[in-house]
């Protein structure tokens, strides 16, 4: 808008200069050919007026016409060098000249206005076309966005349906597997309680009960691992006295392995964590059972805890076993990986039935991460065994400097 105004102002100044200078230049040129002959070239003034009207507008054309009228009268009509007119026919010719000049300027000016209007309309049309193209692009982008949104919503619905199906499948599998196992355990236990049961049958029944319980643990571990990987694990976090949870886990280990001492080292003021009681017990049970499998018979397992950073509690389970080599400390938390004596690991190891399912530490990691914590193996001196550590959120903020 400012550019158009400046361009129009420049055109007006140029037109005024041409309207003043053009007739003077023509007059100077015609004066060289003599007064009589010059009158034959008066049409040059008309051409100048027409050109000015077309290029610069009516105002400069009228200015050039008026100045040409005066110059023609003064220099070329007798008596020359005077604005008086001796011959009436010269007056008529001069009036006709003025009228034609004004008409030519008006026609040229009208053509210029039409040209300017056409240019304005053309620019407006170009602007409208640009806006239309921009609107079409926006509509196309909006349509594409709507399609992507619809696809995303459909994917969300599919994922929700898949999650529901997975949850239903886990519930059905849990029911279908645990029900017959419970029946086997109940029947075998009742059979074992019968009096005068022959010794060979008694041993076979005890073996059935042991294998059924092992299978029950395997089914439970598989279902827990499936829930963790499917993000279908549900927790009921409450404020828990960590000492109570550790004492309960140690008592369960003593029932399974009466000869294994468990040392508990907790602050005298106690520590409270925000956790699910059952899942916290499962974490501690798996770590204690893992330590019990790998530590030499009769050596103690130590459970200690202390406040950590960022309102977390650090819990450590330390055994006197062979430890875990540095290069295997991440892989040991993968599913179906078992720790073997000498620091070796084996997936689906044959003949290693007594060493567990290979899911215990993977479940520990999944459960700890579900509590917004992490689990790792700390560095230890040679011969000090494995130092498993994990974090849980404190039930109340701890000292950030600790």
TIDREN-124199 format. One line per field, with one value per residue (C-alpha): x, y negated, z negated; residue number from 1; residue in one letter. Coordinates in pm, 1 decimal. Example, Ala and Ser with C-alpha at 12.3 -4.5 7.8 and 13.67 -1.06 7.14 Angstrom:
BEGIN
xx 1230.0_1367.0
yy 450.0_106.0
zz -780.0_-714.0
n 1_2
res A_S
END
This chain:
BEGIN
xx 0.0_280.3_474.5_180.5_132.7_501.5_499.3_191.2_355.9_669.0_457.4_279.0_610.4_749.5_431.8_449.9_813.7_730.5_423.7_641.2_952.4_802.5_622.7_930.5_1157.6_915.7_888.3_1268.4_1298.8_1022.1_1170.1_1473.6_1268.4_1098.3_755.9_573.0_694.7_655.6_281.1_269.5_410.7_169.7_34.7_352.1_205.2_-110.7_96.4_280.6_-47.7_-191.7_121.6_123.1_-246.0_-183.7_130.4_91.2_-274.4_-514.6_-351.4_-18.2_-199.2_-404.5_-92.7_90.8_-212.4_-237.2_134.5_134.8_-156.9_39.9_365.8_200.6_21.7_334.5_590.0_403.7_89.2_130.5_203.3_479.0_626.2_288.1_-20.0_-239.6_-402.4_-435.1_-621.0_-959.3_-890.3_-576.2_-789.5_-1027.4_-732.7_-587.7_-917.7_-954.2_-596.4_-676.0_-996.2_-823.4_-537.7_-779.1_-972.0_-652.6_-540.3_-879.0_-877.3_-524.0_-608.2_-915.2_-706.9_-456.3_-727.4_-859.7_-509.2_-455.4_-790.2_-706.2_-372.8_-547.3_-803.7_-527.3_-332.9_-649.0_-719.0_-366.1_-404.6_-739.9_-589.6_-303.5_-549.2_-757.1_-449.8_-351.7_-705.4_-700.6_-366.9_-504.8_-814.6_-597.0_-379.5_-689.1_-829.7_-498.2_-488.9_-845.0_-749.0_-443.5_-654.5_-911.8_-635.3_-484.2_-822.5_-872.1_-527.9_-607.5_-931.9_-745.0_-481.3_-749.1_-925.9_-592.4_-520.5_-865.7_-812.2_-469.8_-607.3_-891.6_-647.3_-421.2_-716.9_-840.1_-494.1_-442.1_-772.5_-729.7_-377.7_-411.3_-737.4_-601.4_-277.4_-476.1_-667.2_-342.6_-191.6_-507.7_-539.6_-172.1_-172.8_-480.7_-317.4_0.8_-201.7_-346.8_-224.6_-27.2_75.3_354.1_696.2_756.5_415.7_482.9_803.1_626.2_347.0_600.5_770.2_432.3_362.7_707.8_677.3_322.0_436.7_728.1_486.5_258.1_550.4_641.3_284.1_274.9_607.7_498.2_175.1_355.5_609.7_327.5_151.6_474.9_549.6_187.4_189.0_-114.2_34.8_-182.8_-37.4_-193.7_78.1_49.3_288.9_482.7_736.8_1028.4_1146.2_817.5_842.7_1207.0_1128.5_840.1_1055.1_1337.2_1089.4_964.5_1322.0_1396.8_1097.8_1230.1_1598.4_1624.7_2003.2_2039.6_2104.9_1963.8_2116.2_1901.7_2066.2_1815.0_1827.2_1700.1_1433.8_1295.1_1217.1_881.1_832.3_539.7_481.2_241.2_281.1_245.2_470.2_735.2_731.2_771.1_1073.6_1240.1_1152.7_1303.6_1625.4_1660.9_1591.1_1844.8_2105.2_2014.6_2072.9_2418.2_2566.7_2763.3_2567.0_2560.8_2687.7_2468.3_2258.0_2249.7_1958.2_2032.3_1858.5_1928.5_1783.5_1897.9_1871.0_1554.8_1327.4_1418.2_1513.3_1799.3_1766.1_2056.7_2063.7_2420.0_2535.1_2869.0_2842.8_3068.3_2921.9_2825.9_3088.2_3059.4_2983.4_2681.6_2524.3_2268.2_2191.3_2126.3_1796.3_1670.0_1404.9_1504.5_1864.3_1997.0_2306.5_2538.0_2838.6_3153.3_2957.4_2828.9_2475.2_2255.4_1917.8_1693.2_1981.0_1925.6_1971.7_1945.4_1594.5_1691.0_1818.4_1474.6_1281.5_1511.2_1231.2_1295.0_1534.3_1340.8_1028.3_1223.7_1325.1_969.6_818.5_1080.6_1037.7_658.9_725.2_924.8_1252.7_1545.8_1752.7_2121.2_2426.2_2682.0_3056.3_3208.6_3551.0_3659.4_3511.0_3241.3_2960.7_2682.5_2543.1_2192.0_2045.9_1710.5_1526.7_1172.4_1001.9_1005.3_667.4_787.0_1060.9_1413.1_1704.7_1818.4_2179.0_2188.8
yy 0.0_-243.5_-136.1_-211.9_-556.6_-641.8_-522.4_-740.4_-1045.4_-994.2_-962.4_-1292.0_-1478.4_-1328.5_-1423.6_-1782.8_-1813.4_-1671.1_-1897.5_-2203.7_-2101.4_-1922.5_-2221.8_-2440.2_-2190.9_-2160.8_-2539.2_-2574.4_-2319.8_-2474.4_-2823.1_-2707.6_-2636.3_-2975.2_-3104.2_-3021.0_-2664.4_-2607.3_-2651.2_-2334.3_-2127.7_-2243.3_-1884.7_-1792.5_-1970.1_-1759.5_-1441.2_-1548.3_-1622.8_-1283.6_-1098.5_-1281.2_-1207.7_-837.8_-804.5_-1051.9_-1152.7_-1436.3_-1700.7_-1696.5_-1678.1_-1990.2_-2168.1_-2083.4_-2189.2_-2528.1_-2594.1_-2486.3_-2726.0_-3017.0_-2926.1_-2879.4_-3213.2_-3392.4_-3252.8_-3148.6_-3362.7_-3720.2_-3948.9_-3719.4_-3772.2_-3898.3_-3728.4_-3942.3_-3775.3_-3978.0_-3731.2_-3595.8_-3269.5_-3225.5_-3268.1_-2999.2_-2772.0_-2834.8_-2758.5_-2441.1_-2351.0_-2401.4_-2195.1_-1912.9_-1919.6_-1898.7_-1618.6_-1427.1_-1469.5_-1355.2_-1046.4_-961.6_-1017.0_-797.0_-524.3_-555.1_-527.3_-219.1_-72.9_-149.7_6.0_311.7_344.7_306.4_569.0_798.0_756.7_816.8_1127.1_1255.7_1191.0_1369.9_1664.2_1681.2_1677.9_1945.3_2165.1_2112.5_2202.6_2513.2_2618.1_2564.6_2766.2_3044.1_3041.5_3041.3_3335.7_3523.7_3445.6_3572.1_3894.6_3939.8_3866.7_4123.8_4378.0_4302.4_4339.1_4669.0_4786.8_4681.6_4879.7_5181.8_5153.0_5118.5_5424.8_5607.7_5514.7_5635.5_5958.3_6004.0_5944.5_6187.5_6443.2_6409.4_6453.8_6757.9_6914.6_6853.3_7020.0_7309.2_7391.3_7331.4_7518.1_7861.4_7793.2_7719.9_8043.3_8238.5_8085.4_8144.5_8505.1_8580.7_8418.6_8620.5_8936.3_8861.7_8826.8_9176.6_9417.2_9729.2_9583.6_9802.8_9637.6_9651.0_9492.0_9233.4_9126.3_9111.8_8896.8_8659.4_8631.9_8555.1_8284.7_8133.5_8127.6_7991.1_7707.6_7640.1_7633.0_7400.3_7161.9_7182.1_7100.2_6811.4_6676.7_6706.4_6521.1_6249.5_6209.0_6188.5_5921.5_5721.1_5734.7_5651.0_5356.1_5519.2_5534.3_5375.3_5246.6_5135.0_4911.7_4833.8_4716.6_5022.7_5065.5_5209.9_5399.8_5591.7_5690.7_5804.7_6002.7_6179.4_6269.2_6394.0_6611.5_6765.7_6843.8_7008.8_7238.2_7346.8_7356.6_7387.2_7393.8_7058.8_6765.8_6425.2_6107.9_5793.7_5452.1_5163.1_4819.4_4829.2_4569.1_4790.4_4710.8_4679.8_4731.8_4682.0_5023.8_5308.9_5552.1_5871.5_5753.3_5626.2_5967.6_6128.8_5906.8_5998.5_6369.1_6392.0_6216.9_6426.0_6750.0_6649.1_6583.8_6910.0_7108.1_6965.9_6903.1_7182.1_7378.7_7222.0_6878.5_6584.3_6371.4_6006.1_5769.3_5403.8_5077.9_4704.8_4377.4_4282.4_3978.4_3823.2_3963.7_4324.4_4612.4_4842.5_5210.8_5453.7_5834.5_5963.8_6325.0_6506.3_6683.3_6660.0_6322.9_6207.7_6096.0_5736.6_5835.5_6042.5_5800.1_5664.6_5995.3_6166.0_5969.8_6103.5_6374.2_6742.0_6661.0_6857.9_6786.6_7089.6_7151.9_6974.9_6677.1_6854.1_6801.7_7040.4_7001.0_7306.9_7506.0_7878.6_8048.1_7720.6_7778.0_7710.3_7368.0_7223.1_7110.9_6831.7_6577.0_6471.8_6183.3_6069.5_6052.2_5860.6_5599.4_5569.8_5533.1_5282.5_5070.0_5083.8_4918.9_4640.7_4786.6_4967.0_5278.0_5342.3_5537.9_5337.6_5379.5_5601.4_5723.8_6067.2_6334.5_6107.8_6258.7_6081.0_5745.9_5699.5_5352.8_5198.6_4877.8_4806.0_4469.3_4356.0_4313.0_3969.6_3745.7_3834.8_3599.7_3501.7_3473.3_3844.9
zz 0.0_-90.2_219.9_449.4_288.8_331.4_690.7_765.2_606.7_817.4_1134.0_1054.2_1010.9_1331.3_1518.2_1392.3_1500.6_1844.2_1877.0_1808.6_1993.7_2295.0_2454.0_2394.1_2571.2_2866.6_2888.4_2890.0_3170.3_3381.3_3332.9_3527.4_3841.7_3855.1_3757.0_4079.5_4100.8_3728.4_3751.9_3963.2_3672.9_3402.0_3390.0_3198.3_2896.8_2933.8_2936.2_2624.3_2446.2_2548.0_2432.6_2098.7_2046.7_2109.0_1899.1_1614.1_1592.1_1669.9_1453.2_1636.8_1972.4_1895.4_1770.8_2094.5_2303.2_2128.4_2156.8_2524.2_2592.0_2447.0_2623.7_2963.9_2927.5_2810.1_3052.2_3366.0_3410.9_3530.8_3377.7_3236.2_2895.3_2786.8_2652.0_2882.5_3188.2_3508.2_3732.2_3609.3_3795.0_3587.4_3277.6_3399.7_3480.9_3136.7_2964.5_3170.4_3076.6_2710.2_2734.7_2918.9_2667.5_2375.1_2547.7_2621.5_2262.0_2134.1_2359.0_2254.4_1891.5_1919.3_2076.6_1796.7_1532.9_1708.4_1714.9_1346.1_1258.6_1465.9_1285.7_951.0_1041.8_1167.6_843.5_643.7_849.3_791.1_418.9_415.3_603.9_354.0_63.5_235.5_285.8_-77.6_-186.4_31.1_-121.1_-469.7_-381.7_-239.1_-551.6_-771.8_-575.4_-605.5_-979.0_-1016.6_-839.1_-1063.7_-1371.6_-1261.6_-1203.3_-1544.7_-1713.0_-1535.1_-1646.0_-2003.7_-1990.4_-1852.2_-2126.6_-2392.9_-2254.8_-2243.8_-2605.8_-2711.7_-2519.4_-2676.4_-3024.7_-2964.0_-2824.9_-3128.1_-3361.3_-3169.5_-3150.6_-3521.2_-3601.4_-3357.9_-3477.5_-3848.4_-3894.5_-3789.8_-3979.7_-4294.4_-4243.3_-4201.3_-4515.6_-4718.4_-4606.4_-4658.0_-5003.1_-5105.5_-4973.8_-5166.8_-5489.3_-5464.8_-5733.3_-5648.6_-5307.9_-5165.5_-5176.6_-4798.4_-4733.6_-5004.6_-4827.5_-4491.2_-4634.5_-4790.5_-4451.2_-4287.2_-4543.7_-4492.7_-4114.4_-4131.8_-4355.5_-4121.5_-3827.5_-4023.4_-4079.3_-3710.7_-3604.5_-3850.7_-3721.8_-3358.8_-3427.7_-3623.1_-3341.2_-3086.9_-3293.7_-3324.8_-2951.7_-2866.4_-3112.5_-3273.3_-3622.9_-3889.9_-4215.6_-4541.7_-4689.6_-5060.1_-5329.7_-5445.1_-5725.2_-5530.8_-5839.6_-5857.3_-5489.7_-5524.8_-5845.2_-5669.7_-5366.9_-5591.2_-5781.9_-5457.2_-5348.7_-5687.3_-5639.3_-5297.8_-5403.9_-5784.3_-5771.7_-5595.9_-5833.6_-5732.8_-5878.9_-5868.6_-5894.5_-5896.5_-6062.8_-6423.3_-6344.7_-6068.6_-5706.1_-5537.7_-5164.6_-4931.0_-4776.0_-4714.6_-5008.2_-4802.8_-4520.0_-4762.3_-4927.9_-4584.4_-4510.6_-4839.5_-4806.1_-4456.3_-4559.4_-4876.3_-4686.8_-4422.4_-4691.5_-4867.0_-4545.9_-4477.4_-4822.3_-4995.2_-5250.9_-5595.6_-5485.3_-5580.1_-5349.2_-5448.7_-5383.4_-5447.8_-5361.7_-5387.8_-5261.0_-4911.0_-4690.5_-4542.9_-4817.2_-4740.2_-4970.3_-4867.4_-4963.3_-4924.2_-4930.3_-4975.4_-4960.2_-4989.1_-4652.5_-4345.7_-4239.0_-3890.4_-3634.8_-3513.4_-3154.1_-3268.6_-3515.3_-3267.4_-3098.6_-3433.7_-3457.9_-3124.6_-3124.4_-3108.9_-3205.3_-3503.0_-3702.0_-3723.1_-3946.5_-3835.2_-3703.2_-3389.3_-3261.3_-3071.4_-2900.7_-2932.3_-3080.0_-3078.0_-3408.9_-3600.9_-3729.6_-4086.5_-3989.6_-3916.3_-3610.6_-3493.4_-3546.3_-3905.4_-3840.1_-3530.8_-3747.4_-4012.3_-3756.0_-3621.9_-3969.3_-4086.6_-3773.1_-3821.8_-4161.7_-3983.4_-4107.5_-3949.2_-4023.9_-3958.5_-4077.9_-4270.5_-4248.2_-4514.8_-4611.2_-4496.6_-4720.6_-4866.6_-4657.9_-4472.0_-4587.2_-4446.1_-4505.3_-4424.0_-4506.4_-4619.5_-4678.3_-5038.4_-5205.2_-5327.6_-5183.6_-5291.2_-5344.0_-4988.3_-5110.9_-5193.3
n 1_2_3_4_5_6_7_8_9_10_11_12_13_14_15_16_17_18_19_20_21_22_23_24_25_26_27_28_29_30_31_32_33_34_35_36_37_38_39_40_41_42_43_44_45_46_47_48_49_50_51_52_53_54_55_56_57_58_59_60_61_62_63_64_65_66_67_68_69_70_71_72_73_74_75_76_77_78_79_80_81_82_83_84_85_86_87_88_89_90_91_92_93_94_95_96_97_98_99_100_101_102_103_104_105_106_107_108_109_110_111_112_113_114_115_116_117_118_119_120_121_122_123_124_125_126_127_128_129_130_131_132_133_134_135_136_137_138_139_140_141_142_143_144_145_146_147_148_149_150_151_152_153_154_155_156_157_158_159_160_161_162_163_164_165_166_167_168_169_170_171_172_173_174_175_176_177_178_179_180_181_182_183_184_185_186_187_188_189_190_191_192_193_194_195_196_197_198_199_200_201_202_203_204_205_206_207_208_209_210_211_212_213_214_215_216_217_218_219_220_221_222_223_224_225_226_227_228_229_230_231_232_233_234_235_236_237_238_239_240_241_242_243_244_245_246_247_248_249_250_251_252_253_254_255_256_257_258_259_260_261_262_263_264_265_266_267_268_269_270_271_272_273_274_275_276_277_278_279_280_281_282_283_284_285_286_287_288_289_290_291_292_293_294_295_296_297_298_299_300_301_302_303_304_305_306_307_308_309_310_311_312_313_314_315_316_317_318_319_320_321_322_323_324_325_326_327_328_329_330_331_332_333_334_335_336_337_338_339_340_341_342_343_344_345_346_347_348_349_350_351_352_353_354_355_356_357_358_359_360_361_362_363_364_365_366_367_368_369_370_371_372_373_374_375_376_377_378_379_380_381_382_383_384_385_386_387_388_389_390_391_392_393_394_395_396_397_398_399_400_401_402
res X_X_X_X_X_X_X_X_X_X_X_X_X_X_X_X_X_X_X_X_X_X_X_X_X_X_X_X_X_X_X_X_X_X_X_X_X_X_X_X_X_X_X_X_X_X_X_X_X_X_X_X_X_X_X_X_X_X_X_X_X_X_X_X_X_X_X_X_X_X_X_X_X_X_X_X_X_X_X_X_X_X_X_X_X_X_X_X_X_X_X_X_X_X_X_X_X_X_X_X_X_X_X_X_X_X_X_X_X_X_X_X_X_X_X_X_X_X_X_X_X_X_X_X_X_X_X_X_X_X_X_X_X_X_X_X_X_X_X_X_X_X_X_X_X_X_X_X_X_X_X_X_X_X_X_X_X_X_X_X_X_X_X_X_X_X_X_X_X_X_X_X_X_X_X_X_X_X_X_X_X_X_X_X_X_X_X_X_X_X_X_X_X_X_X_X_X_X_X_X_X_X_X_X_X_X_X_X_X_X_X_X_X_X_X_X_X_X_X_X_X_X_X_X_X_X_X_X_X_X_X_X_X_X_X_X_X_X_X_X_X_X_X_X_X_X_X_X_X_X_X_X_X_X_X_X_X_X_X_X_X_X_X_X_X_X_X_X_X_X_X_X_X_X_X_X_X_X_X_X_X_X_X_X_X_X_X_X_X_X_X_X_X_X_X_X_X_X_X_X_X_X_X_X_X_X_X_X_X_X_X_X_X_X_X_X_X_X_X_X_X_X_X_X_X_X_X_X_X_X_X_X_X_X_X_X_X_X_X_X_X_X_X_X_X_X_X_X_X_X_X_X_X_X_X_X_X_X_X_X_X_X_X_X_X_X_X_X_X_X_X_X_X_X_X_X_X_X_X_X_X_X_X_X_X_X_X_X_X_X_X_X_X_X_X_X_X_X_X_X_X_X
END
